[in-house]
Amino acid sequence: MLPKNRTPTPPGEVLAEEFLAPLGMTQTELAQKMGVPVQRVNLLVNGKRAITAETALLLARIFEASPEFWMNLQAAYDLWQARERMERAKQRADRG
């Protein structure tokens, strides 16, 4: 269920705050464990890249969270963003 009164937490923020920080793991260390460039992890953490199915599988392999957990975070965030865009467009059309 999508929250109605706030934007869902971006997946990269969950990754940084709920997984990396408590473990004291750096983005560089995570990138090495995932076998991906550090830029890919950095873009995720900074909300400039979405979690793909491949990334979800890689994260699930490293952390005790299923690939579905990561995909659901991304889906909730994407749906919220799409709903907000559609509502803004409808409001503009209603005014115009």
ABEGO torsion letter per residue (X at the ends): XBBAABBBBBAAAAAAAAAAAAAGBBAAAAAAAAGBBAAAAAAAAAGABBBBAAAAAAAAAABBBBAAAAAAAAAAAAAAAAAAAAAAAAAAAAAX
